Structures are given as C-alpha cells and as structure tokens.
C-alpha cells in the first residue's frame, strides 16, 4: 500500500526533536490552506510564512528546499490520507475473497463509485490541491508531481486494477486482456465525471444528479466490460 502517515510520523519522531516536528507540521498545515486557495505558482514564500505565523528564515530552516519542498510535503501528506481512505473503501465494497453475485455487481460498483466521490467532501483541502496541480502542471516541479503520483494516484490505480482482475477471475467482467484499461475506464466514467462537473468539489451537484451520473457511468462501464457470453444464472454460479 505504501508508506502511511502514521509510519512517516514515527520515522520523523526518531529523526527530529518533538518541538521541531511540531513546528514543521504547523507550517505544513497552514501552508495547505494557502496552497489550496492560491495554488502553487501564486503562493509566495512570504505569504506562506505569514500564513504559518513564522518568519521566512524559520520556514527555510525547516524546509531548506523552500516552496517546492513544502508543497511536496503537503501534497504527499494529504495524498497518503486520501489513498488510505480510498483503499479502505475499495476493500469494504469489493472483497477479493468474496466477489459479488452477478445480480449485485452493478449495485456494488455504484456503491464503490459513490464512496470514491464522497471523498471530495471528506477531504476538500486535498482536492483543492489536486485541482491546482492539474491546472498548474507546467509550473509544479517534476519531482513534486512524481511524489504526488507515487503517494496517491499510482497505488489507488493499481488497487482498482487488481479489483477488476479479481472480478474477471470470478467470471463477472471481461476486461479484454487489459484490466488496467478497464480500471481507468471505470474511474473515468464515474469519479472523474463528477470531479469535472463539480470542479473538484467546488460546486457540488444536487444529490439526484450525482446519482444519475454515477449510475449512468457504471451502466456504460458494464456495457463495455460486462460478461455477455454467460447467462445470468451462470454468472450467479460463478459468483
């Protein structure tokens, strides 16, 4: 699954003094608010220091790499949180040891999509950062983009791919030899659709419209990847 924030904290406690760690976390927390509001390019070191209530010298003492290092710290931290939440929801809905019955597959995929979409309301600060990452990709240092991907989107994408593989093994889906593509299409037709319509949760949709889009996305996904060579009874026995 990757490094968790708890493990990162444990490691940090062994490397720096409690007082220094507390100051670093306070600066990062305050910076998260400013980065989420202003984005990476517009957030100046002076503004970040002011937001955290410290001098620029203090900020550089804790983050020698300046704005890039601070942004990477913030994005990695929040990505770890959201990643862990996504993986927990994925496991809760699609347990590889207990694949759904054929007649329940659509319902469970709708449930999973809803669970992923609800993360935008649960972690608004993170999705504000991601919105700016996509908007300012040409300004964000490549190493920061890589750290963000490896902390969040990468592991989650691999986990959804694995879930699609398990569903295929259970005879419930036909990924046409490319489970990663099936996973990408599931995400694009559900979560990413809501992300785009709401601008990463900034302008939430009415619940009925969100539900319509999710159900429509899952239905389209199943038209592309649902098993068509077996009867419903056969699929029920396969599940």
Order of alpha helices (4+ residues) and beta strands (2+ residues): alpha-alpha-alpha-alpha-alpha-alpha-alpha-alpha-alpha-alpha-alpha-alpha-alpha-alpha
